[in-house]
Amino acid sequence: MFTPVETFIAWRYTRAQRRTQSVSLIAGISISGVALGIAALLTILSIMNGFGREMRERLLGMTAHVEVEATAGTIPAWQDLGAALAGQSAVTGWAPLIEGQALLTRQNAVQGAQVRGIDPAREALVSALPRHVRAGSLDALEPGRFRILVGAGLAEALGLSVSDSVMLVLAEPLRTASGMLPRLKRFEVAGIFEAGVQEFDTATVFIHLDDAQRVFRRQEGVDALRILSRDPFDLATLLAGLPSTHAGKALKLTPWTERHVNLFRALETEKIVMFVILLLSVGVAAFNLVSTLVMVVTEKTGEIAILQTLGLTPRRVLRVFFTQGALIGGAGVVAGTVLGVLLGTRIDAIIAWLEQTLGFKILAPDVYYISHIPARLEPLDVAVTLCVALVLCLLAPLYPAWLASRTRPAVELRHE
């Protein structure tokens, strides 16, 4: 389709000359518009991928890959089940868990929280909680001492620090002869953690497993066993090998992808919406080629007529202007892809340099859980963006090229 004659004429029409400087300037603006649109699209997608990966890593650091629960009641003889789970080749660690809801009160402040009873000795096998403790110690959660580990956001809301006392008001009341009374238990703050995930930092506390059994009346059972897998993104083999019953009770297996499905679905939907919005800017820049080529066709009407008298058929005239549009659009796509890849892979370093130069943080650590701009450019994003942009840039020249092919030499040259 792109024969030497058509390509040569299209290239001549695209270059700046004294008579066509305005047209060439508009062509340059069209190239810049396409390039900037693609670069912005790839950069934003890279940042969104980076934030998604950061959220996933932080969430996986605090969430077990699989939770094993009884379909009714608690899991009895959970130590035996844990030993059986440890025998699976895909399992790298397990830990027991008791969960419950409570209100935390101190002076006039009240906050709701999810209370998790854990075994501190085994917690490091399934989560990164020990690494996130910024004050106090996880080892201070000793059985019978009724100590508590509080998230940073929750501690700030209640004004708590290490060694302070806080009252737990349990959801299940105490039934007495005089009526229903709230169940209260005083705990001492053993430490404060900051995981960088709002769900944990502002609404979760940890106590020792034995204390949780007493507070929530679980006797010897636990609510769930948490499992850490070798590959959190390939759980099919692990789930297939886990037991479905234990001690006469049916077990329910819940992978982390189901427990947090709404969060990652929202992140994916946001990425798709942002892709469509930014792609519209690429589409606007691509269809600016229409006005550019219409101007070229209007200015070159006489020359088109002369070329037709020399034997250039209407189909070849269409090829000339389609080739010109493809050259302009292709230049914009290539420039935008190169610029987008450079920005997408180095935006974190660029932002860090700007912060250091200007002397302020774009994402303040005291406001945002993620205080830096993460970036991760996916090859699939680059490929999809490149293909869609090329299609748009090849569709744009069709109408001006068809308009040029409709030129009639007799009409255009009768006054020459």
Buried (B, 14 or more C-beta within 10 A) or exposed (E): EEEEEBBEBBEEBBEEEEEBEEBBEBBBEBBBBBBBBBBBBBBBBBBBBBBBBBBBEBBBBBBBBBBBBBEEEBBBEBEEBBEBBEEBEBBBBBBBBBBBEBBBBBEEEEBEBBBBBBBBEBBBBBBBBBEBBEBBBBEBBEBEBBBBBBBBBBBEBBEBEBEBEBBBBBEBEEEEEEEEEEBEBEBBBBBBBBBBBEBBBBBBBBBBBBBBBBBBEBEEBBBBBBBBBEEBEEBEEBBEEBEEEBEEBEBEBBBBEEBBEEBBEEBEEEBEEBBEEBBEBBBEBBBBBBEBBBBBBEBBBBBBBBBBEEEBEBEBBBBBBBBBBBBBBBBBBBBBBBBBBBBBBBBBEBBEEEBEEEEEBEEEEEEEBBEBBBBBBBEEBBEBBBEBBBEBBBBBBBBBBBBBBEBEBEEBBEEE
